[in-house]
Amino acid sequence: MTDFSFDQVLDASGLNCPLPLLKAKQALNGLEPGQVLKVIATDSGSIRDFKAYTDQSDHELLQTFTEQEPYVYIIRRG
């Protein structure tokens, strides 16, 4: 895993779609632009959801780890 400094960590383990993404959106809204959120999820649908969301928003998906559970997403607030 690449070393990133996280401003907040969100553990969405055990939550089913769409809750991991909704919780991440709330967390990102609470961050300042440029701050980094680490999201941990166990829902396989989150792989598709986080990619689509960051592609359509001003947030940047810096890195993902989706080979096995838990899935980890590193997102910089836009």
N, C-alpha and C positions, 0 to 999 in steps of 0.2 A: 504494500500500500504506500502510495506517495505521501510524503509528509506535508500535511496542510495544517494550518492553525484554524481551529473551529471556533466560531463565536457562539455557536449554540449546537447542541446535539438533541435530536428528536428521535426517541425510540418508539416506532410505530409497530413494533412486533406484535403479532396476534390480531392486528386490525385487518379487516377485509376491505377490498375496493368498494368505494372510493375514499375511505377514511384516511389511509396514509397520505394521499395527495392533498386532501382537505386540511389535515393537520399541518402538513408542510407549507401550504399556502398561508395559513395563519401565522406560522413561525416566521416565514419570510417577511410578512407584513410588519412584524415587530422588529426586524433588523434594519440597520442603516444600509444604504447602497454600498456595495463592495464587501460587506460582511459575508461570512461563509457559514452555511448550515450543513451539518452532517445528518442524514436521515438513515435510519436502520428500519428495514421492513421485512416481513416474511411473506407477504402476498405476492404471488408471481405476476399478477396483473399490474403491479407497480412498475415493472420493467417498461412496459408500453406507456403507462400513464406519465411517468416522470420525463421520459424522452419527448413525448408529444407536448407536454406542458411547457418545458423549457424551450422547445423549438418555437412555440407560439408566444412566448413572453420575452421580457427583456432580461430575465435571469439566465445565468450561464451554468450548464451542467459541466462541472469541471472534470469529474471522474465518476465512474460507476464500477461496482463490483457485483456482478450478477451471475457468476458461474455457479454459486451455491448459496443456500440460505445461511445467514440472513443476507438480504440484498442491501447494499450500501450505496448511497448517492451523496455526492459532494456538490453543493449548489452555491454559487455566488449570487447574492442579490443584485439585481440590476438597478 
